[in-house]
Amino acid sequence: MKVIVIIQARMGSTRLPGKIMLPLGSTVVLDYVVSRSKQIGGVTDVIIATSTSDKDTPIWEWCKKNQVSCFRGSEEDVLSRFYDCATAYQPDYFIRVTSDCPFLDYQMMNQIMKQVEEQPVDFVFVNGALPRGLEAEIASFSALETMNRVAREAKYREHVTYYAYEHKHQFQTTSFQAPISLCHPEIRITLDTEDDYLLCHAVAQHFNGDLLVPSQSIVDYLLEHPELAQINSHVKQKDI
């Protein structure tokens, strides 16, 4: 079973421009995302999928400098970018990771990977209200082909897997039960605003810039220090 990770990345952000290149620990946000993605067992390639826009050239340059695979495609049609990127590698499955989630839970993804190996499906939907920023998604390449062919509305082209969430009956799916110890939706560990960055920066400092600190340790730390979790508790996720 060939599995690749595709990291969705761009420099543009209405609330925090250039966020993925912000300093974090001893490196930058994007390095955390790539390093943690590489810890997912059985993955053959980790690719950053960015756009052909000039403003995203710094991402391509960072990838070249750090020997990370990079694919450049459509800026607005993100689903097309993902499909074209995946087609170049011909995987059985792809894992979608967003570059503004520096602490994605690679250990949980390892468990999900094992489940897919035992029970091949098109999509695995995670049960459990996790903190925003820990979860990645795994889907079959055939499902991606289907979405790229039939999902024509703008919301589906911008949000890669959104079509599958609204049309689950068209795919073979299963669920994965997230550990109860991680189910704390009141915590936000993603990067979309300045306050999100302050929290992520505090977490990175506490764990001495350890790029691979377990997500469970981060959740436990924030539960033990609710004053830190309050830094970005007011941030509302943008609607699709």
The 8 nearest C-alpha neighbors of each residue, nearest first, counted from 0:
[[1, 91, 2, 92, 116, 90, 41, 42],
 [0, 2, 90, 91, 92, 43, 3, 42],
 [3, 1, 92, 42, 93, 90, 91, 43],
 [2, 4, 93, 44, 42, 43, 45, 94],
 [3, 5, 94, 45, 93, 46, 95, 44],
 [4, 6, 46, 95, 47, 94, 45, 96],
 [7, 5, 96, 47, 97, 48, 98, 46],
 [6, 8, 97, 48, 98, 96, 47, 5],
 [9, 7, 49, 98, 48, 6, 47, 97],
 [10, 8, 11, 49, 55, 50, 7, 58],
 [11, 9, 17, 55, 16, 12, 54, 18],
 [10, 12, 16, 9, 17, 13, 54, 55],
 [13, 11, 16, 15, 14, 10, 17, 18],
 [12, 14, 15, 16, 11, 191, 192, 17],
 [13, 15, 12, 192, 191, 16, 193, 11],
 [16, 14, 12, 192, 18, 13, 191, 17],
 [17, 15, 12, 11, 18, 10, 13, 14],
 [18, 16, 10, 19, 20, 11, 15, 12],
 [17, 19, 21, 16, 20, 15, 10, 190],
 [20, 18, 28, 29, 21, 17, 99, 98],
 [19, 21, 27, 18, 28, 17, 29, 22],
 [20, 22, 18, 27, 19, 28, 23, 17],
 [23, 21, 27, 26, 28, 20, 24, 25],
 [22, 24, 27, 26, 28, 200, 25, 21],
 [23, 25, 208, 203, 26, 204, 22, 207],
 [24, 26, 208, 23, 27, 22, 207, 203],
 [25, 27, 23, 24, 22, 30, 28, 31],
 [28, 26, 22, 23, 20, 21, 30, 29],
 [27, 29, 19, 31, 30, 23, 20, 101],
 [30, 28, 32, 19, 31, 27, 98, 20],
 [29, 31, 33, 32, 28, 27, 34, 26],
 [32, 30, 101, 34, 28, 29, 210, 33],
 [31, 33, 101, 29, 30, 35, 34, 36],
 [32, 34, 36, 30, 35, 31, 29, 37],
 [35, 33, 31, 37, 36, 32, 30, 210],
 [34, 36, 38, 37, 32, 33, 31, 211],
 [37, 35, 33, 38, 34, 39, 32, 105],
 [36, 38, 34, 35, 39, 33, 45, 42],
 [39, 37, 35, 36, 40, 105, 34, 106],
 [40, 38, 37, 105, 109, 36, 42, 108],
 [39, 41, 42, 109, 38, 112, 37, 108],
 [40, 42, 43, 39, 2, 1, 112, 0],
 [41, 43, 2, 3, 40, 44, 39, 4],
 [42, 44, 3, 2, 41, 1, 45, 4],
 [45, 43, 3, 42, 4, 46, 2, 68],
 [46, 44, 4, 3, 5, 37, 68, 47],
 [47, 45, 68, 5, 69, 4, 6, 48],
 [46, 48, 6, 69, 5, 70, 49, 7],
 [49, 47, 70, 7, 6, 71, 69, 8],
 [48, 50, 71, 8, 9, 70, 47, 7],
 [49, 51, 74, 72, 71, 52, 73, 55],
 [50, 52, 71, 72, 53, 73, 74, 55],
 [53, 51, 50, 54, 55, 74, 56, 73],
 [54, 52, 56, 55, 51, 50, 57, 10],
 [53, 55, 52, 56, 10, 57, 11, 9],
 [56, 54, 53, 57, 52, 58, 10, 9],
 [55, 57, 59, 53, 58, 54, 60, 52],
 [58, 56, 60, 59, 55, 61, 54, 10],
 [59, 57, 61, 56, 60, 55, 62, 49],
 [58, 60, 56, 62, 57, 61, 63, 69],
 [59, 61, 57, 63, 58, 62, 64, 56],
 [62, 60, 58, 64, 63, 59, 57, 65],
 [63, 61, 67, 59, 65, 60, 64, 66],
 [64, 62, 60, 66, 61, 65, 59, 67],
 [63, 65, 61, 62, 66, 60, 67, 59],
 [64, 66, 62, 63, 67, 61, 60, 30],
 [67, 65, 63, 62, 64, 68, 61, 69],
 [66, 68, 62, 65, 63, 69, 46, 45],
 [67, 69, 46, 47, 62, 66, 45, 70],
 [70, 68, 47, 46, 48, 62, 67, 59],
 [69, 71, 48, 47, 84, 49, 72, 46],
 [72, 70, 50, 49, 51, 48, 69, 73],
 [73, 71, 50, 80, 51, 49, 74, 70],
 [72, 74, 80, 76, 50, 75, 77, 51],
 [73, 75, 50, 76, 72, 77, 51, 52],
 [76, 74, 73, 77, 157, 156, 50, 80],
 [77, 75, 156, 79, 73, 78, 157, 74],
 [76, 78, 80, 157, 79, 75, 156, 81],
 [77, 79, 159, 156, 81, 80, 76, 82],
 [78, 80, 82, 77, 76, 81, 83, 147],
 [81, 79, 72, 77, 83, 78, 73, 82],
 [82, 80, 84, 78, 79, 83, 85, 77],
 [81, 83, 79, 85, 84, 80, 86, 78],
 [84, 82, 86, 80, 81, 85, 79, 87],
 [85, 83, 81, 82, 87, 86, 80, 70],
 [84, 86, 82, 88, 87, 83, 89, 81],
 [87, 85, 89, 83, 88, 84, 82, 90],
 [86, 88, 85, 84, 89, 83, 82, 90],
 [87, 89, 85, 86, 90, 84, 3, 44],
 [90, 88, 86, 87, 85, 91, 140, 1],
 [91, 89, 1, 92, 2, 88, 140, 3],
 [90, 92, 1, 140, 139, 2, 0, 89],
 [93, 91, 139, 2, 140, 90, 138, 1],
 [92, 94, 3, 2, 4, 138, 137, 139],
 [95, 93, 137, 4, 136, 5, 3, 96],
 [94, 96, 136, 5, 135, 6, 4, 137],
 [97, 95, 6, 135, 5, 7, 94, 98],
 [98, 96, 7, 6, 99, 100, 8, 95],
 [97, 99, 8, 100, 7, 6, 32, 29],
 [98, 100, 190, 97, 101, 189, 19, 191],
 [99, 101, 189, 132, 98, 102, 103, 97],
 [102, 100, 32, 31, 28, 103, 99, 98],
 [103, 101, 100, 133, 104, 214, 132, 32],
 [104, 102, 133, 100, 134, 101, 105, 132],
 [103, 105, 133, 214, 106, 107, 134, 102],
 [104, 106, 108, 107, 39, 103, 35, 109],
 [107, 105, 109, 108, 104, 110, 39, 213],
 [106, 108, 110, 109, 105, 104, 111, 177],
 [109, 107, 105, 111, 110, 106, 112, 39],
 [108, 110, 112, 106, 107, 111, 39, 40],
 [111, 109, 107, 113, 108, 112, 114, 106],
 [110, 112, 108, 114, 113, 109, 115, 107],
 [111, 113, 109, 115, 114, 110, 108, 116],
 [114, 112, 116, 110, 111, 115, 117, 109],
 [113, 115, 111, 117, 112, 116, 118, 110],
 [116, 114, 119, 118, 112, 117, 113, 111],
 [117, 115, 113, 114, 118, 119, 112, 0],
 [118, 116, 114, 115, 119, 113, 112, 120],
 [117, 119, 115, 116, 114, 120, 173, 113],
 [120, 118, 115, 116, 117, 121, 114, 139],
 [121, 119, 171, 172, 122, 118, 115, 173],
 [120, 122, 139, 171, 138, 172, 142, 170],
 [123, 121, 138, 172, 120, 137, 124, 173],
 [122, 124, 173, 174, 172, 137, 125, 175],
 [123, 125, 174, 175, 173, 122, 126, 172],
 [124, 126, 175, 174, 176, 127, 177, 123],
 [127, 125, 176, 175, 177, 174, 124, 128],
 [128, 126, 177, 129, 182, 125, 176, 179],
 [127, 129, 182, 184, 183, 130, 126, 181],
 [130, 128, 182, 184, 183, 127, 181, 131],
 [129, 131, 184, 186, 187, 183, 132, 133],
 [132, 130, 187, 188, 133, 189, 129, 184],
 [131, 133, 189, 100, 188, 134, 103, 130],
 [134, 132, 103, 104, 131, 102, 130, 100],
 [133, 135, 103, 132, 104, 136, 131, 129],
 [134, 136, 96, 95, 94, 133, 137, 103],
 [137, 135, 95, 94, 138, 134, 96, 123],
 [138, 136, 94, 93, 122, 95, 123, 92],
 [139, 137, 122, 121, 92, 93, 94, 140],
 [138, 140, 92, 121, 142, 141, 91, 93],
 [139, 141, 143, 92, 142, 91, 144, 90],
 [140, 142, 144, 139, 143, 145, 121, 91],
 [143, 141, 145, 139, 144, 140, 121, 146],
 [142, 144, 140, 146, 141, 145, 147, 139],
 [145, 143, 141, 147, 142, 146, 148, 140],
 [144, 146, 142, 148, 143, 147, 149, 141],
 [147, 145, 143, 150, 148, 149, 144, 142],
 [146, 148, 144, 145, 150, 149, 143, 78],
 [147, 149, 145, 146, 150, 144, 151, 143],
 [148, 150, 146, 147, 151, 145, 144, 152],
 [151, 149, 146, 147, 155, 152, 148, 162],
 [150, 152, 149, 153, 155, 156, 148, 147],
 [153, 151, 155, 154, 150, 156, 157, 149],
 [152, 154, 156, 155, 157, 151, 76, 150],
 [155, 153, 157, 152, 156, 158, 239, 161],
 [156, 154, 158, 153, 157, 152, 162, 161],
 [155, 157, 78, 153, 76, 154, 158, 77],
 [156, 158, 77, 154, 155, 76, 159, 153],
 [159, 157, 155, 161, 156, 160, 154, 78],
 [158, 160, 78, 161, 157, 155, 156, 77],
 [161, 159, 162, 163, 158, 164, 155, 146],
 [160, 162, 164, 163, 158, 155, 159, 165],
 [161, 163, 165, 160, 164, 155, 166, 150],
 [164, 162, 166, 167, 165, 161, 160, 170],
 [165, 163, 161, 162, 167, 166, 160, 124],
 [164, 166, 162, 163, 167, 161, 168, 160],
 [167, 165, 163, 168, 164, 169, 162, 170],
 [166, 168, 163, 169, 170, 164, 165, 172],
 [169, 167, 166, 170, 171, 172, 163, 165],
 [170, 168, 167, 166, 171, 163, 172, 142],
 [171, 169, 168, 167, 121, 172, 142, 122],
 [170, 172, 121, 120, 122, 173, 169, 168],
 [173, 171, 122, 120, 121, 123, 170, 174],
 [172, 174, 123, 124, 122, 120, 175, 171],
 [175, 173, 124, 123, 125, 126, 176, 172],
 [174, 176, 125, 126, 177, 124, 123, 111],
 [177, 175, 126, 125, 127, 178, 174, 179],
 [176, 178, 127, 126, 175, 179, 125, 181],
 [179, 177, 180, 181, 176, 182, 127, 107],
 [180, 178, 182, 181, 177, 127, 176, 183],
 [179, 181, 178, 182, 215, 183, 177, 218],
 [182, 180, 179, 178, 183, 129, 215, 218],
 [183, 181, 129, 128, 179, 180, 127, 184],
 [182, 184, 185, 130, 129, 181, 186, 128],
 [185, 183, 130, 129, 128, 186, 182, 131],
 [184, 186, 183, 187, 130, 232, 228, 129],
 [187, 185, 130, 184, 183, 228, 188, 232],
 [186, 188, 131, 130, 189, 185, 132, 232],
 [189, 187, 132, 131, 130, 186, 199, 190],
 [188, 190, 132, 100, 187, 99, 131, 195],
 [191, 189, 195, 99, 196, 192, 100, 188],
 [190, 192, 15, 195, 14, 189, 99, 193],
 [191, 193, 195, 15, 194, 14, 190, 196],
 [192, 194, 196, 195, 197, 15, 191, 14],
 [195, 193, 197, 231, 196, 192, 230, 198],
 [196, 194, 190, 192, 198, 193, 197, 231],
 [195, 197, 193, 199, 194, 198, 190, 200],
 [198, 196, 194, 200, 195, 199, 201, 193],
 [197, 199, 201, 195, 196, 200, 202, 230],
 [200, 198, 196, 202, 201, 197, 203, 195],
 [199, 201, 197, 203, 198, 202, 196, 23],
 [202, 200, 198, 204, 199, 203, 197, 205],
 [201, 203, 199, 205, 200, 204, 198, 206],
 [204, 202, 208, 200, 24, 206, 201, 205],
 [203, 205, 207, 201, 202, 206, 208, 24],
 [206, 204, 202, 207, 203, 201, 208, 200],
 [205, 207, 203, 204, 208, 209, 202, 212],
 [208, 206, 204, 205, 209, 203, 24, 25],
 [207, 209, 24, 203, 206, 204, 210, 25],
 [210, 208, 211, 212, 207, 206, 203, 24],
 [211, 209, 31, 212, 208, 34, 35, 203],
 [210, 212, 209, 35, 213, 34, 31, 102],
 [211, 213, 209, 210, 214, 216, 206, 217],
 [214, 212, 216, 215, 211, 217, 104, 106],
 [213, 215, 217, 216, 104, 218, 102, 212],
 [214, 216, 218, 213, 217, 219, 181, 180],
 [217, 215, 219, 213, 214, 218, 220, 212],
 [216, 218, 214, 220, 215, 219, 221, 213],
 [217, 219, 215, 221, 220, 216, 222, 214],
 [220, 218, 216, 222, 217, 221, 215, 223],
 [221, 219, 217, 223, 218, 222, 216, 224],
 [222, 220, 224, 218, 223, 219, 228, 225],
 [223, 221, 219, 224, 220, 225, 218, 228],
 [222, 224, 220, 221, 225, 219, 218, 226],
 [225, 223, 221, 226, 222, 227, 220, 228],
 [226, 224, 228, 227, 222, 221, 223, 229],
 [225, 227, 229, 224, 228, 230, 221, 223],
 [228, 226, 229, 225, 230, 224, 221, 198],
 [227, 229, 225, 230, 226, 221, 186, 232],
 [228, 230, 232, 226, 227, 231, 225, 233],
 [231, 229, 227, 228, 232, 194, 198, 226],
 [232, 230, 194, 233, 229, 195, 234, 228],
 [231, 233, 229, 234, 230, 228, 187, 186],
 [234, 232, 231, 235, 229, 230, 194, 187],
 [235, 233, 231, 232, 236, 192, 195, 194],
 [236, 234, 237, 233, 232, 238, 231, 191],
 [235, 237, 238, 234, 191, 131, 239, 233],
 [236, 238, 235, 239, 234, 191, 14, 13],
 [239, 237, 236, 235, 154, 158, 161, 234],
 [238, 237, 154, 158, 157, 161, 236, 155]]
